[in-house]
């Protein structure tokens, strides 16, 4: 038994010495600066991996593990993996494949295969053995972040910085990690990564301001490789709490009259409370508590929106509407009034000129009578024109609702007020 063990050890040493000499000779004859490619593979410990080598001829292929090791020919390269490796030929691609099963931490490293005919080619594969799947987490336990908010009564909560971290343990060369937004082409290459060579952990953190466009997004971190399986992890869908009312200058609405519906324009992911306030003769009344309101009376309306976020209560003014009948004149009425006023002025001038001429005419009594008749006719036409202007203005006024119409509008607004006061918009 002792002789067999010594013989086995002697054979392994002989093979090692022979391959060292062969590798030195090959390295001298075929410099390693020839055509070369390099790829990256990451695989979990305990899994299997396949390493490809382009096979350009029936000549032998040599392999080496890490740059300071010699090349080994044929099956001699397998002795370091014992029974965990095997070679296969892919007839479709013409490649030789080295398959290693039950990966161990010490298997991580740079694998290089060398083909010598018809030209010298080197293909290197950087194998990183991952100790675990990547782990994703954020600086918010509930994945809720405060976005931009406008408070009218106090300083609102500060906008949050979202921080997403991705950590993975590894053996060999540290893997490259990359953050992106799932189901989009948005990729972030500016994450900060910390490597601990002692514990063999890498942690990459992405920092962003919480913005409305991030609401509902899922952030994904993946292990970057040029070949093979890509491992990744994801955060849960995040929620951005933001409140952005439209500018007051864009919310002023003209040409509103009784019976029209007005609404409070707000862009938010929060639960909001609405209240419509009508101001009339320096008196303010709360007339509605829903997001929209049906005008039942002329006046100045504004929407007051309140909400609570991170223990801070806020309010702000939303839509502002001023209703008045002079702002509701249709174009046709305005044109008609202008025409009638011009006619009244024209015939008024004719009246004055006719009186002046008639007073100066003393010889022709008949002409004098005709001029006086024309003057009074012009006066009548001017008076009728002014009367028509008054009638048009009266018709252009917002109609006063009847008692039944008022009751219907009040019931409609009451139904809106009975809805839950906290509405999500």
C-alpha positions as CSV (number, residue, x, y, z in Angstrom):
1,X,0.0,0.0,0.0
2,X,2.8,2.4,0.9
3,X,4.5,1.7,-2.4
4,X,1.3,2.5,-4.3
5,X,0.8,5.8,-2.5
6,X,4.4,6.8,-3.1
7,X,4.0,5.8,-6.7
8,X,0.8,7.8,-7.1
9,X,2.5,10.9,-5.6
10,X,5.5,10.4,-7.8
11,X,3.3,10.2,-10.9
12,X,1.6,13.5,-10.0
13,X,4.9,15.2,-9.4
14,X,6.2,13.9,-12.7
15,X,3.1,15.1,-14.5
16,X,3.4,18.5,-12.9
17,X,7.1,18.9,-13.8
18,X,6.4,17.7,-17.4
19,X,3.6,20.2,-17.8
20,X,5.7,23.0,-16.3
21,X,8.3,22.3,-18.9
22,X,5.7,22.1,-21.7
23,X,4.0,25.3,-20.6
24,X,7.4,27.1,-20.5
25,X,8.2,25.8,-24.1
26,X,4.7,26.8,-25.4
27,X,5.0,30.2,-23.7
28,X,8.4,30.8,-25.3
29,X,7.3,29.7,-28.8
30,X,3.9,31.3,-28.8
31,X,4.0,34.6,-26.9
32,X,0.9,35.4,-24.9
33,X,0.4,38.7,-26.6
34,X,-1.3,37.0,-29.5
35,X,-5.1,37.3,-30.2
36,X,-6.8,37.2,-26.9
37,X,-10.3,37.7,-25.4
38,X,-11.5,38.0,-21.9
39,X,-14.9,37.4,-20.4
40,X,-16.4,37.4,-16.9
41,X,-18.6,34.8,-15.2
42,X,-20.2,34.9,-11.7
43,X,-21.7,31.8,-10.2
44,X,-22.9,30.8,-6.7
45,X,-20.8,28.6,-4.5
46,X,-22.0,25.0,-4.8
47,X,-23.4,25.5,-8.4
48,X,-21.9,24.3,-11.7
49,X,-20.1,26.5,-14.3
50,X,-19.1,26.0,-18.0
51,X,-15.9,27.6,-19.3
52,X,-15.7,27.7,-23.1
53,X,-12.6,27.6,-25.3
54,X,-12.6,28.2,-29.0
55,X,-11.3,25.1,-30.7
56,X,-9.9,26.0,-34.1
57,X,-8.3,22.7,-35.0
58,X,-7.8,19.1,-33.9
59,X,-4.6,20.1,-32.2
60,X,-4.4,19.9,-28.4
61,X,-5.7,22.6,-26.1
62,X,-3.8,23.7,-23.0
63,X,-5.3,25.3,-19.9
64,X,-4.0,27.2,-16.9
65,X,-5.4,28.5,-13.7
66,X,-4.3,32.1,-12.8
67,X,-1.6,33.9,-14.6
68,X,1.4,32.7,-12.5
69,X,0.6,29.0,-13.2
70,X,1.8,26.8,-16.1
71,X,-0.3,25.5,-18.9
72,X,-1.5,21.9,-18.7
73,X,-2.3,19.8,-21.6
74,X,-5.4,17.7,-22.1
75,X,-6.9,15.9,-19.2
76,X,-3.9,16.7,-16.9
77,X,-5.6,20.0,-16.1
78,X,-8.4,18.2,-14.3
79,X,-6.3,16.7,-11.5
80,X,-6.7,19.9,-9.3
81,X,-10.5,19.5,-9.4
82,X,-10.4,15.7,-8.8
83,X,-13.8,14.3,-9.9
84,X,-15.6,17.7,-10.0
85,X,-14.7,18.5,-13.6
86,X,-15.0,17.1,-17.1
87,X,-14.4,18.2,-20.7
88,X,-17.0,18.2,-23.4
89,X,-17.0,19.1,-27.1
90,X,-19.8,21.3,-28.5
91,X,-20.3,20.0,-32.1
92,X,-22.5,23.0,-33.0
93,X,-20.0,25.7,-32.1
94,X,-16.8,23.7,-32.3
95,X,-15.8,24.8,-28.8
96,X,-14.3,22.8,-26.0
97,X,-16.1,23.2,-22.7
98,X,-14.7,22.7,-19.2
99,X,-17.5,22.0,-16.8
100,X,-16.8,22.4,-13.1
101,X,-19.4,21.2,-10.6
102,X,-19.9,21.9,-6.8
103,X,-18.0,25.2,-7.0
104,X,-15.8,26.0,-4.0
105,X,-14.3,29.4,-2.9
106,X,-10.9,28.3,-4.1
107,X,-12.2,27.7,-7.6
108,X,-12.5,31.5,-8.2
109,X,-9.8,32.9,-10.4
110,X,-8.6,33.5,-14.0
111,X,-8.9,30.5,-16.4
112,X,-7.0,30.7,-19.7
113,X,-7.1,28.3,-22.6
114,X,-4.6,28.3,-25.4
115,X,-5.1,27.1,-29.0
116,X,-2.2,26.9,-31.3
117,X,-3.5,26.2,-34.9
118,X,-4.1,27.7,-37.4
119,X,-3.3,30.8,-35.2
120,X,-2.5,31.3,-31.6
121,X,-5.5,32.3,-29.5
122,X,-5.9,33.0,-25.9
123,X,-9.3,33.1,-24.2
124,X,-9.4,34.1,-20.5
125,X,-12.4,33.7,-18.2
126,X,-12.6,35.6,-14.9
127,X,-14.6,33.4,-12.6
128,X,-16.0,35.0,-9.5
129,X,-17.6,32.7,-7.0
130,X,-20.5,34.4,-5.2
131,X,-21.0,33.4,-1.6
132,X,-24.7,34.4,-1.7
133,X,-27.4,36.0,-3.8
134,X,-27.2,39.8,-3.8
135,X,-29.2,41.5,-1.0
136,X,-31.2,44.7,-1.7
137,X,-32.4,47.1,1.0
138,X,-33.2,50.8,1.4
139,X,-32.9,53.5,4.1
140,X,-36.7,53.3,4.6
141,X,-38.2,50.3,6.3
142,X,-41.6,50.8,4.7
143,X,-40.2,52.0,1.3
144,X,-42.0,55.3,1.8
145,X,-40.2,58.6,1.0
146,X,-41.2,62.2,1.3
147,X,-41.1,64.0,-2.0
148,X,-41.7,67.7,-2.8
149,X,-44.5,69.2,-0.7
150,X,-46.0,72.7,-0.5
151,X,-47.3,73.9,2.9
152,X,-49.1,77.1,3.3
153,X,-49.1,77.4,7.1
154,X,-45.7,76.0,8.0
155,X,-42.5,74.6,6.7
156,X,-43.2,71.2,5.4
157,X,-41.0,68.1,5.9
158,X,-37.8,68.0,4.0
159,X,-37.5,66.1,0.8
160,X,-36.0,62.7,1.4
161,X,-32.8,61.2,0.0
162,X,-33.5,57.7,-1.2
163,X,-30.7,55.3,-0.6
164,X,-30.7,51.8,-2.1
165,X,-27.9,49.4,-1.1
166,X,-26.9,46.2,-2.8
167,X,-24.5,43.8,-1.0
168,X,-23.0,40.4,-2.0
169,X,-20.2,38.2,-0.7
170,X,-17.7,36.9,-3.2
171,X,-14.4,34.9,-3.6
172,X,-11.8,36.0,-6.1
173,X,-12.2,39.2,-8.0
174,X,-15.0,41.5,-6.7
175,X,-18.0,41.5,-9.0
176,X,-19.3,44.6,-10.7
177,X,-22.8,45.7,-9.5
178,X,-25.2,48.0,-11.3
179,X,-28.5,49.7,-10.3
180,X,-31.4,50.2,-12.7
181,X,-35.2,50.8,-12.6
182,X,-37.0,47.6,-13.4
183,X,-38.9,47.4,-16.8
184,X,-37.1,50.6,-18.0
185,X,-33.9,51.5,-19.7
186,X,-32.9,53.8,-16.9
187,X,-29.4,52.7,-15.6
188,X,-27.4,54.3,-12.9
189,X,-23.6,54.1,-13.1
190,X,-22.8,56.6,-10.3
191,X,-23.5,54.3,-7.3
192,X,-20.8,54.3,-4.6
193,X,-19.2,50.9,-3.8
194,X,-17.3,49.8,-0.8
195,X,-15.2,46.6,-0.9
196,X,-13.9,44.8,2.1
197,X,-11.2,42.4,1.0
198,X,-11.0,40.8,4.5
199,X,-14.6,39.8,4.8
200,X,-15.0,39.5,1.0
201,X,-18.2,41.7,0.8
202,X,-19.0,44.4,-1.7
203,X,-21.8,47.0,-1.1
204,X,-22.9,49.5,-3.7
205,X,-25.3,52.4,-2.6
206,X,-27.4,54.5,-5.0
207,X,-28.6,57.9,-3.6
208,X,-31.4,59.9,-5.3
209,X,-33.8,62.6,-4.4
210,X,-37.4,61.4,-4.0
211,X,-39.3,62.8,-7.0
212,X,-42.9,62.2,-8.2
213,X,-41.6,60.2,-11.2
214,X,-40.1,57.6,-8.9
215,X,-43.5,56.7,-7.3
216,X,-44.3,53.1,-7.8
217,X,-40.8,52.3,-9.3
218,X,-38.9,49.1,-8.5
219,X,-35.1,49.5,-8.2
220,X,-33.0,46.4,-9.3
221,X,-29.4,45.6,-8.7
222,X,-27.6,43.1,-10.8
223,X,-24.2,41.4,-11.0
224,X,-22.6,42.5,-14.3
225,X,-21.0,39.7,-16.3
226,X,-20.1,39.4,-20.0
227,X,-21.2,35.8,-20.1
228,X,-23.3,33.4,-18.1
229,X,-26.1,33.9,-15.6
230,X,-26.7,37.4,-14.0
231,X,-27.8,37.4,-10.4
232,X,-29.9,40.3,-9.2
233,X,-32.1,41.5,-6.4
234,X,-34.9,44.1,-6.2
235,X,-36.5,46.5,-3.8
236,X,-40.3,46.6,-3.3
237,X,-42.3,49.2,-5.2
238,X,-41.5,52.5,-3.5
239,X,-44.0,55.2,-2.6
240,X,-43.2,58.9,-2.9
241,X,-45.4,61.1,-0.8
242,X,-45.7,64.4,-2.7
243,X,-48.1,67.3,-2.9
244,X,-47.9,69.7,-5.9
245,X,-50.8,72.1,-6.4
246,X,-51.0,74.0,-9.7
247,X,-49.9,77.6,-9.7
248,X,-52.6,80.0,-8.6
249,X,-52.1,82.2,-11.7
250,X,-53.1,79.2,-13.9
251,X,-56.0,78.2,-11.7
252,X,-58.0,81.4,-12.2
253,X,-61.0,80.5,-14.3
254,X,-63.2,83.0,-16.1
255,X,-66.6,82.6,-17.7
256,X,-68.0,80.5,-14.8
257,X,-71.6,80.8,-14.0
258,X,-74.3,79.3,-11.8
259,X,-74.6,75.6,-12.4
260,X,-71.0,75.1,-13.6
261,X,-68.7,72.6,-11.8
262,X,-65.4,73.8,-10.5
263,X,-62.6,71.4,-9.2
264,X,-59.5,71.7,-7.1
265,X,-56.4,70.9,-9.2
266,X,-53.9,69.0,-7.2
267,X,-51.2,66.4,-8.0
268,X,-50.5,64.2,-5.0
269,X,-50.2,60.7,-3.6
270,X,-51.5,61.8,-0.2
271,X,-54.9,61.5,1.5
272,X,-56.3,65.0,1.2
273,X,-59.1,67.0,2.8
274,X,-60.9,69.6,0.6
275,X,-63.1,72.6,1.6
276,X,-64.6,75.1,-0.7
277,X,-64.9,78.7,0.7
278,X,-67.1,81.3,-0.9
279,X,-66.3,85.0,-0.2
280,X,-69.1,87.5,-0.7
281,X,-69.3,91.0,0.8
282,X,-66.4,90.4,3.1
283,X,-68.1,87.3,4.4
284,X,-66.5,83.8,4.1
285,X,-68.5,80.6,4.2
286,X,-67.5,76.9,3.8
287,X,-69.9,75.7,1.2
288,X,-68.4,72.3,0.2
289,X,-65.9,69.6,1.4
290,X,-65.3,67.6,-1.8
291,X,-62.7,68.0,-4.5
292,X,-65.3,69.6,-6.9
293,X,-68.2,72.0,-6.3
294,X,-71.2,73.1,-8.4
295,X,-71.6,76.9,-8.3
296,X,-75.0,77.9,-6.8
297,X,-74.3,81.5,-6.2
298,X,-72.1,84.3,-7.5
299,X,-69.0,85.1,-5.6
300,X,-65.3,84.4,-5.1
301,X,-64.5,80.7,-4.5
302,X,-61.3,79.1,-3.3
303,X,-60.4,75.6,-2.5
304,X,-58.5,74.9,0.7
305,X,-56.6,71.6,0.8
306,X,-55.2,70.2,4.0
307,X,-53.1,67.1,4.6
308,X,-50.8,65.4,7.1
309,X,-47.4,64.0,6.4
310,X,-44.8,62.6,8.8
311,X,-46.6,64.2,11.7
312,X,-46.7,67.6,10.0
313,X,-50.1,69.2,9.2
314,X,-50.2,71.4,6.1
315,X,-52.6,73.4,4.1
316,X,-52.5,75.4,0.9
317,X,-54.9,77.2,-1.4
318,X,-55.8,75.3,-4.6
319,X,-58.2,76.5,-7.3
320,X,-59.4,80.1,-7.3
321,X,-62.6,81.0,-9.2
322,X,-64.3,84.4,-9.5
323,X,-67.9,84.3,-11.0
324,X,-69.6,87.5,-12.1
325,X,-72.2,88.1,-14.8
326,X,-70.1,90.8,-16.6
327,X,-67.4,88.2,-17.2
328,X,-70.0,85.8,-18.8
329,X,-71.1,87.9,-21.8
330,X,-71.3,85.8,-24.9
331,X,-69.4,87.2,-28.0
332,X,-72.7,87.6,-30.0
333,X,-74.2,89.8,-27.3
334,X,-71.1,92.0,-27.2
335,X,-71.0,92.4,-31.0
336,X,-74.7,93.3,-31.0
337,X,-74.3,95.9,-28.2
338,X,-71.4,97.6,-30.1
339,X,-73.5,97.8,-33.3
340,X,-76.5,99.3,-31.4
341,X,-74.3,101.9,-29.6
342,X,-72.8,103.0,-32.9
343,X,-76.3,103.3,-34.4
344,X,-77.5,105.3,-31.5
345,X,-74.5,107.7,-31.8
346,X,-75.0,108.0,-35.6
347,X,-78.6,108.9,-35.4
348,X,-78.0,111.2,-32.4
349,X,-75.6,113.2,-34.6
350,X,-78.2,113.3,-37.4
351,X,-80.7,114.6,-34.9
352,X,-78.5,117.4,-33.8
353,X,-77.5,118.4,-37.3
354,X,-81.1,118.4,-38.4
355,X,-82.2,120.7,-35.6
356,X,-79.3,123.1,-36.4
357,X,-80.1,123.2,-40.1
358,X,-83.9,123.6,-39.4
359,X,-83.3,126.5,-37.1
360,X,-81.2,128.2,-39.7
361,X,-83.7,127.6,-42.6
362,X,-86.3,130.5,-42.6
363,X,-87.4,130.9,-46.2
364,X,-88.5,127.3,-47.1
365,X,-91.2,126.3,-44.6
366,X,-91.7,122.9,-46.2
367,X,-88.0,122.0,-46.0
368,X,-87.9,123.2,-42.5
369,X,-90.7,120.8,-41.5
370,X,-89.0,117.9,-43.2
371,X,-85.8,118.6,-41.3
372,X,-87.7,118.7,-38.0
373,X,-89.4,115.4,-38.8
374,X,-86.0,113.8,-39.7
375,X,-84.5,115.1,-36.4
376,X,-87.3,113.5,-34.3
377,X,-87.0,110.2,-36.3
378,X,-83.3,110.1,-35.6
379,X,-84.0,110.7,-32.0
380,X,-86.5,107.8,-31.9
381,X,-84.0,105.4,-33.6
382,X,-81.2,106.4,-31.2
383,X,-83.5,105.9,-28.2
384,X,-84.6,102.4,-29.5
385,X,-80.9,101.5,-30.0
386,X,-80.0,102.4,-26.4
387,X,-83.1,100.5,-25.2
388,X,-81.9,97.4,-27.1
389,X,-78.4,97.7,-25.5
390,X,-80.0,97.6,-22.1
391,X,-82.1,94.5,-23.0
392,X,-79.0,92.7,-24.3
393,X,-77.1,93.4,-21.0
394,X,-80.1,92.1,-19.1
395,X,-80.2,88.9,-21.1
396,X,-76.4,88.4,-20.7
397,X,-76.6,88.3,-17.0
398,X,-76.3,85.0,-15.2
399,X,-79.8,83.7,-14.7
400,X,-81.0,83.6,-11.1
401,X,-81.8,80.1,-10.1
402,X,-85.3,79.3,-9.1
403,X,-86.1,77.9,-5.6
404,X,-86.3,74.4,-7.1
405,X,-83.0,74.8,-8.9
406,X,-81.3,76.1,-5.8
407,X,-82.6,73.1,-3.9
408,X,-81.2,70.7,-6.5
409,X,-77.8,72.3,-6.5
410,X,-77.7,72.2,-2.7
411,X,-78.6,68.5,-2.7
412,X,-75.9,67.8,-5.3
413,X,-73.2,69.5,-3.2
414,X,-74.5,67.8,-0.1
415,X,-74.1,64.4,-1.8
416,X,-70.5,65.4,-2.7
417,X,-69.8,66.4,0.9
418,X,-71.1,63.0,2.2
419,X,-68.3,61.3,0.3
420,X,-65.1,60.4,2.3
421,X,-63.3,63.7,3.1
422,X,-59.9,62.1,2.6
423,X,-59.6,61.6,-1.2
424,X,-56.6,60.2,-3.0
425,X,-55.9,62.1,-6.2
